[in-house]
Amino acid sequence: MSLIAAAGFVALGIWQVERRAWKLDLIARVEARVHAPPASLSAPSGWPRFDARAEEYRRVTATGTFLHDRSTPVKAVTERGAGFWMLTPLRTPQGVVLVNRGFVPDNLRIRAPVETGLVRVTGLLRASEPKGGFLRANDPVANRWYSRDVAAIAAARGVGPAAPFFIDADATPNPGGYPIGGLTVIRFRNSHLVYALTWFALAALSGGAAVLALRMPGRR
């Protein structure tokens, strides 16, 4: 049994080594997207084929007009404390795209300063966050939002169909200082090396136990 366990632990260790290689490649690809020059927003014909794995965190730029009366505050906990993300539809020549203009504290949720006229937004493409937050479902009727669910927000605000992604605006200052953009957290947990070493250590212990058992009197 110890030899079988050792073989299983070795297989798990190898799997974690492979997962670590995949994670490092993902981190490298995302870093390249984040620091690349911004590209123009793609044509709406390609929006239904949006692939988060291939496109999320890509820098883009979009020009249009904000529909401030359709803004949606979404609960947020950031490095600046608790408050809200302010998601505002941007009407562009390509179509409507939700823009996370940034963070606002609770006391500015209703009266956050606004931009009028034609604006140019630069930021990162982000995938929609359907089904609400952790243990909290979005409640469109009560205007309580815990995740940036693009389809649900667009439907609730009557601006659909909208792009199936949203843009996290960069740190370009907004009038009055709020919302505060550029707070996208780009962090990927990478503990695969620790897991791999743990599985290999268990494999070594199991193999050692098997050797000791075979050396015991009356054992072969």
C-alpha positions as CSV (number, residue, x, y, z in Angstrom):
1,M,0.0,0.0,0.0
2,S,2.9,2.4,0.8
3,L,4.3,2.0,-2.7
4,I,0.8,2.7,-4.3
5,A,0.5,5.8,-2.1
6,A,4.0,6.9,-3.1
7,A,3.2,6.5,-6.8
8,G,0.0,8.5,-6.3
9,F,1.8,11.3,-4.5
10,V,4.4,11.5,-7.3
11,A,1.6,11.8,-9.8
12,L,0.1,14.7,-7.8
13,G,3.5,16.4,-7.6
14,I,4.0,16.2,-11.3
15,W,0.5,17.6,-11.9
16,Q,1.3,20.6,-9.6
17,V,4.6,21.2,-11.5
18,E,2.6,21.3,-14.8
19,R,0.0,23.6,-13.2
20,R,2.8,25.9,-12.0
21,A,4.1,26.1,-15.6
22,W,0.6,27.0,-16.8
23,K,0.2,29.6,-14.1
24,L,3.5,31.3,-14.9
25,D,2.6,31.4,-18.6
26,L,-0.7,33.0,-17.7
27,I,0.9,35.6,-15.5
28,A,3.4,36.4,-18.3
29,R,0.7,36.8,-20.9
30,V,-1.4,39.0,-18.6
31,E,1.6,41.2,-17.8
32,A,2.2,41.7,-21.5
33,R,-1.4,42.7,-22.1
34,V,-1.5,45.2,-19.2
35,H,1.7,47.0,-20.4
36,A,0.9,46.9,-24.1
37,P,-0.2,50.1,-26.0
38,P,-4.0,50.4,-25.9
39,A,-5.9,49.1,-28.9
40,S,-9.2,50.3,-30.3
41,L,-12.4,48.6,-29.1
42,S,-13.2,45.7,-31.4
43,A,-16.2,45.6,-33.7
44,P,-19.5,44.5,-32.2
45,S,-19.6,41.5,-34.5
46,G,-16.8,39.9,-32.4
47,W,-18.3,40.7,-29.0
48,P,-20.3,37.5,-28.7
49,R,-17.1,35.5,-29.1
50,F,-15.3,37.4,-26.3
51,D,-12.9,34.9,-24.7
52,A,-11.9,36.0,-21.2
53,R,-8.9,33.7,-21.1
54,A,-7.4,35.3,-24.3
55,E,-8.6,38.9,-23.9
56,E,-9.2,39.8,-20.3
57,Y,-6.8,42.6,-19.0
58,R,-6.1,43.7,-22.6
59,R,-5.7,47.5,-22.7
60,V,-8.2,49.2,-24.9
61,T,-9.5,52.7,-25.7
62,A,-13.0,53.7,-26.5
63,T,-14.6,57.1,-27.4
64,G,-18.2,57.9,-26.7
65,T,-20.7,59.6,-24.4
66,F,-21.4,58.6,-20.8
67,L,-25.0,57.9,-19.9
68,H,-24.7,59.1,-16.3
69,D,-28.4,58.8,-15.5
70,R,-28.0,55.0,-16.0
71,S,-25.0,54.6,-13.7
72,T,-24.9,51.7,-11.3
73,P,-23.1,51.6,-8.0
74,V,-21.6,48.1,-7.2
75,K,-20.3,47.2,-3.7
76,A,-16.5,47.3,-3.5
77,V,-13.8,46.8,-1.0
78,T,-10.5,48.4,-2.2
79,E,-7.2,49.6,-0.9
80,R,-9.0,52.9,-0.2
81,G,-11.6,51.2,2.0
82,A,-15.2,50.1,1.4
83,G,-17.4,51.9,-1.0
84,F,-18.7,51.4,-4.6
85,W,-17.5,50.9,-8.1
86,M,-19.3,53.3,-10.4
87,L,-20.4,51.5,-13.6
88,T,-21.6,53.9,-16.3
89,P,-22.7,52.9,-19.8
90,L,-20.6,54.5,-22.6
91,R,-22.4,54.9,-25.9
92,T,-19.8,54.5,-28.6
93,P,-20.0,54.1,-32.4
94,Q,-19.5,50.4,-31.9
95,G,-22.3,50.1,-29.3
96,V,-22.8,50.4,-25.6
97,V,-20.0,49.3,-23.2
98,L,-20.2,49.5,-19.5
99,V,-17.2,51.3,-17.9
100,N,-16.1,50.9,-14.4
101,R,-15.1,54.6,-13.9
102,G,-13.6,53.8,-10.5
103,F,-14.1,53.8,-6.8
104,V,-16.3,56.2,-4.8
105,P,-16.8,56.3,-1.1
106,D,-20.3,55.6,0.3
107,N,-21.1,59.3,0.8
108,L,-20.5,60.1,-2.9
109,R,-22.4,57.2,-4.3
110,I,-25.3,59.4,-5.4
111,R,-23.6,62.6,-6.3
112,A,-20.3,61.5,-7.8
113,P,-19.0,64.2,-10.3
114,V,-19.8,63.5,-13.9
115,E,-18.2,64.2,-17.3
116,T,-20.3,65.5,-20.2
117,G,-19.8,65.5,-23.9
118,L,-17.5,63.2,-25.9
119,V,-15.0,61.4,-23.8
120,R,-12.1,59.0,-24.4
121,V,-11.7,56.1,-22.0
122,T,-8.6,54.0,-21.7
123,G,-8.6,50.9,-19.5
124,L,-8.5,47.1,-19.2
125,L,-11.0,44.7,-20.6
126,R,-12.7,42.7,-17.8
127,A,-15.0,39.7,-17.9
128,S,-18.5,40.0,-16.6
129,E,-19.2,38.7,-13.0
130,P,-22.5,37.0,-13.1
131,K,-24.6,35.7,-10.2
132,G,-23.6,38.2,-7.6
133,G,-20.9,38.2,-5.0
134,F,-19.8,35.8,-2.3
135,L,-23.0,34.6,-0.6
136,R,-24.8,37.7,-1.9
137,A,-27.0,37.7,-4.9
138,N,-27.6,40.9,-7.0
139,D,-31.0,42.5,-6.4
140,P,-31.8,44.7,-9.4
141,V,-35.2,45.7,-8.1
142,A,-33.7,47.1,-4.9
143,N,-30.7,48.4,-6.9
144,R,-28.3,46.4,-4.7
145,W,-25.3,45.1,-6.7
146,Y,-22.5,43.0,-5.3
147,S,-20.8,42.0,-8.6
148,R,-20.3,43.6,-12.0
149,D,-22.8,41.4,-13.9
150,V,-22.8,43.2,-17.3
151,A,-25.9,41.5,-18.7
152,A,-28.0,42.1,-15.6
153,I,-26.9,45.7,-15.1
154,A,-27.5,46.5,-18.8
155,A,-31.0,45.0,-18.7
156,A,-31.8,46.8,-15.4
157,R,-30.7,50.1,-16.8
158,G,-32.4,49.6,-20.2
159,V,-29.2,50.0,-22.3
160,G,-29.0,46.6,-23.8
161,P,-27.7,44.9,-25.8
162,A,-24.3,45.9,-24.4
163,A,-20.9,44.4,-24.8
164,P,-20.4,41.2,-22.8
165,F,-17.4,42.7,-21.0
166,F,-16.7,46.0,-19.2
167,I,-13.8,48.3,-19.1
168,D,-11.9,49.1,-15.9
169,A,-10.9,52.7,-16.4
170,D,-7.3,53.7,-15.8
171,A,-6.0,56.3,-13.3
172,T,-6.8,59.3,-15.5
173,P,-8.3,61.8,-13.0
174,N,-12.0,62.4,-13.2
175,P,-13.6,65.9,-12.5
176,G,-13.6,66.5,-8.8
177,G,-11.3,63.6,-8.1
178,Y,-14.0,60.9,-8.2
179,P,-14.5,58.2,-9.2
180,I,-10.9,57.0,-8.7
181,G,-9.8,54.7,-11.5
182,G,-6.7,52.5,-12.0
183,L,-7.5,50.3,-9.0
184,T,-7.7,47.0,-10.9
185,V,-6.1,44.2,-8.8
186,I,-4.1,41.9,-10.9
187,R,-3.0,39.0,-8.7
188,F,-2.9,35.3,-9.4
189,R,-2.4,32.9,-6.6
190,N,0.6,30.7,-7.4
191,S,1.2,28.1,-4.6
192,H,1.8,25.2,-7.0
193,L,5.5,24.9,-6.1
194,V,4.6,24.5,-2.4
195,Y,2.0,21.9,-3.2
196,A,4.4,20.0,-5.5
197,L,7.1,19.9,-2.9
198,T,4.5,18.7,-0.3
199,W,3.3,15.8,-2.6
200,F,6.9,14.8,-3.4
201,A,7.8,14.8,0.3
202,L,4.8,12.6,1.1
203,A,5.9,10.3,-1.8
204,A,9.4,10.1,-0.2
205,L,8.0,9.3,3.2
206,S,5.7,6.6,1.7
207,G,8.5,5.1,-0.3
208,G,10.7,5.0,2.9
209,A,7.9,3.4,4.8
210,A,7.6,0.7,2.1
211,V,11.4,0.0,2.2
212,L,11.3,-0.3,6.0
213,A,8.3,-2.7,5.8
214,L,10.1,-4.9,3.3
215,R,13.2,-5.1,5.5
216,M,11.2,-6.3,8.5
217,P,11.8,-9.9,9.6
218,G,9.4,-12.3,7.8
219,R,8.8,-9.8,5.0
220,R,10.1,-9.9,1.4
